[in-house]
Every structure is written in C-alpha cells, then in structure tokens.
Amino acid sequence: MNSLNTVLSAPFPTPTLALTTSVAPENRAQAYEFLAGIFLKEPTAEILSELKSWAQVSADEEIQILLAKIAREDSLLAALKQEYYDLFFVPVSGRFVPPFESAVISASREEGEKTKFGSFWGLETAKVSDFYAHAEFRPEQLTVFEPLRQINLPDHIGFELAFMAYLCRWQARLESRGSATTEIQAAQASFLTRHLNRWLPLFAGDLGQTRQSGYYPYFTKIAQELCAQEERS
C-alpha cells in the first residue's frame, strides 16, 4: 500500500463538498477528511468562515445558529479555542474528555458519578497502530495542530477519521485504474466495526456530560452517524 499525501494536506478540507450521501469513494473521503479536520485543527476565524458556508449548503439550522453566534463575536471565538484546549488537552480543566479510543473504551461509567477514563495507551491503541502500519498510513505527516503531532497517539478521533479518508482515496485510485477494490473495502468495513463504531457513541455521550457550546458534540454526532451509515451500506 502506498502513502497518499492528499489527506489533510490543505489548511482545512473543503466543507461544501463534504458529508455527501454519494457512495463515490472520493466524496466519502472528503466527508471523513472534513470531520477529521474539526478535531485535528485549532478553531480559527478562517475555519469558522468556511464552516458557515458549508452550513448554508447543508441547510442545518442547528449548526447555522451556533456558527453565526461564534463568528459574530471575537470573544466567542476565543472561548471556542479555550473549549478545544479544555475538552481535549487539559486533564485538570474540569471538562476534559480524552479524544482517544483506548481511554474512552476502557472508561468506568457509573450513574451519578463522573466518568473515570482509562489509559491513553492501551490495547486499542496498539490495534489501531497495527491497522496504520499495514496500510502505510502515517498520521504524523498530516497537517494538524502541532501539539497533536507531539502527543503522537494513533487512536485520536481525528487520526482515525483521517485514516478512513485515506482508505477511501486509495479505493478511488484503484477504481480509476480498473483494479479490484475488495481488499480495501474490507479494510474500511473492518476498521469501522472494530474501532470507530465501537467508541464514537461512548465519546459522544461523554462529551454531552460536559459544559460546552455544543460545537464539538454536534460534529461528533455527525461523525457517529456517518460511520454507522457506512457500516450499514
């Protein structure tokens, strides 16, 4: 398998082409890449401007209202950046939810109690790393928020979504050559079943228990729905 450097090579994926219902692998890659960018890049005014354009096309009133509010005030953009740090980088923030499969899968959850997250490097981390190695996917080469590159944990939600984009682009390349795609489609289905569709519902639930704007839970829900739909198709 050859490396595809197009995944997340741009500052932010083009959102107006993403989240399509098309089964074409290139369009599916754009959807995964777009969602990966939400979690792999620090929020900026430029990104929010692009997301506003996408929201108008998507005709989703929920995200239109949220983005309009954030874009209208610099203080709210700063608050969203702080939310990004607090949710995903600062364990002592009081609203930290680790965006790593191993930590979420192995968490202890009891009704009425705060979730106790598991290890940041566990069995699932190693399994995800094996998937990447077999496919020659190198997340450290992606255009991402620099602290994520330094953390270098392969089971980050953004890296896993970017991996699906990588596999979809690979499928598109094989189809353009008239080559068989059975193996690459099987790899996509296996990764969804063994990883993303196992932990995204838990991650979405954990985010919903924190104090936040609704921005990251919204895109987590979209990612969860996309992955579940993909597994069913």
N, C-alpha and C positions, 0 to 999 in steps of 0.2 A: 504494500500500500504506500502511495506517495503522498507527501505533505502538500496540502492545499493552502497557500498563503493568503487566499482571499478572505478567509473567515476573520471578521472583525479587524480588517486591515484599515478601514476608514475610521475617522474620529467617532462616528456613530452611524449605525446602519440606517438605510433609508426607510423610515417608518411607513410612508404612504403605500409601499408595496408589500408590507408585511401582514401577517395574520390573515392571509387569504384562505379561502376554502378550497383552492385548487390543489390537486394531488401532484402537480408537477414538482419534481424534486427541487428545482431552483427556487420556486415560490415558497416551498416548505423550508428551505434553507434560510430564506430571508426572514421568515417568521421566527424561527429559532434564534437567528442572529440578532434580530431586533430585541427579543426578550432577554437574551444574554447580555446585551449592552446596558439594559436597565440596571442590572446588578453588578456589572464589571466596570462601570464608569461613574465617577462622581457627578452629581447633578450640576448642570451649568445652564446659563440663560440660553445658550445656543441649542442645547439638547431639548430644553423645555419648549422653545420656539418650534422645533421640528415636531415634537410630540403634539403640540397644539394643531399643527397642520394635519397630522395623522388622525387626531381625534375628530376633526371636522369631517374627514372622509369616512371614518368608522361610524359616525352618527350615534356615538355612545354618550348620552347626556351626562352620565355619572363622571366620566373622566374629563369631559369638556368643562364642567363646573369646577372640578378640582384644579385642573391646569390653568384655567383662566384666573382663578384666585391667586395661585402661586406666582404666575407671571406678572400680575398687576403690581406686586409689591416686592421690592428687593429684600425686605426683612423676611418675607415668607420663603424666598429662595434660599436665604441663609439658614433659615430654620429647617428646610428640607435637606440641605447639606449636613447640618448637625444631626438630623434624624438618620441619615445614611451612616454617619460615624457611630452614633449611639446604638443603632439596631444591629450593625454588622461588624463593628470593630472594637467596641469598648465594653468589655465584660462587666465593668463596675458602673455602667451608665444607669442601671436600674430598668432598662428596657431592651437589653441585649438578647438577640435571637441568633445564634450562630448559623450562618448560611451554608453549613457543611452537612452532608448526608450522614456521616458517621455520628456526629454529635446529636442530630435530630432523631435518627433511628434508635439509638441506644438511650434516649432520654427516659427519665422516670416521671410519669404523669399521674397525679392523684387529684381527684376532685377537691377543689377548695385550696389546693396547695400550689405554690409556684413550681413550674417545670424545672427539673434538675437535668441539665443537658449532659450528654456523655462525652467521651473522649473526642478530641479533634482529629486524632489519627487512630483509626480502628480498622476492623476487618473490612468494612465497606470502602474505606479509603483505599486500601490495598487492591480491592477488586476493581474499583474504578480505574486506578492506575494501570492495572493489567489490560483493561479494555483499551486505554490510550496507547499503551506501548505496542499492542498488537496492530493497531491502526496507524501507528506512527504519528499520532496527534500530540502536539507539544504546546500545552496551554501557556507556557512561559513566553512563547513567541507572539502571543496575541497583544493587541493594543488595548491595555487595561489600566485601571487606576494603579499607580505604582506600588502602593502598599500590598495589593493583592499578589503582585508578582513576588514580593519579598516573603509573604506568608507561604506561598507555594504549596497549597493544599489542593489536590486534584478534584476532590469531591465538592467543591464550591458550586452553588447552584448555577452561577454564570458560566463556569467552565463546562459543566455537564450539558447545558443548553447549547453552548458553542460547539461541543462535540457532536451533538445531533445535527447542527448546521453543517459541520464538516462532512459527516457521513452522507447527508443529502446532496451536497455539492459533488461529492465523489460519485454518487449514483447518477447525477445529471451528466457528469463527464463520461461515464460508462455508456449511458444511453445514447449520447451524441456520437459515440464510436460504433454503436450497434452491438456492444458487448453485453453479456449476461449480467444481470443485477441481483440474482437470487441471494448471493452471499452477503452483499452489502445491505440488502433489505432485511435479511435475517439478523444482521448485527444491530440495525436500528431497533427492530422489534425486541430483541433480547435486552438491549440497554434500557429501553423504556420499561419493560416488565421487571427487570431485576433492580433497577435504580430509580429513575425519575418518578415513575408512577407508584413506587412504594413509599417515598418520603415526602413528595410535594404536598399531599393532603395534610400530613402532620405539620409541616413547615407553615402552611397557610393557617392552620389552627393556632399554632404558637404565636405567629405574628398578630393574629386577631386578639390575643390576650394582652397586647402591649398598648401603651399610649402612643399613638402616631397619627399622621394626617390621613391615612388611607391610600397613599400613593403606592407604597410597596405591597400592601395586601392586594390592591387591585391588579397589579401586574403579576403577582404570584398566582392569583386566581385564573388569569388569562393563560399563564403557562401551564397550570394544572389542567385546565380544560383542553388546551391544545394537545398535551401529552396523552390524556385519556382518549381523546378523539382519534389520535394517531394509532393507538394500540387497538382500538376497535375496528379501524378501517382495514 
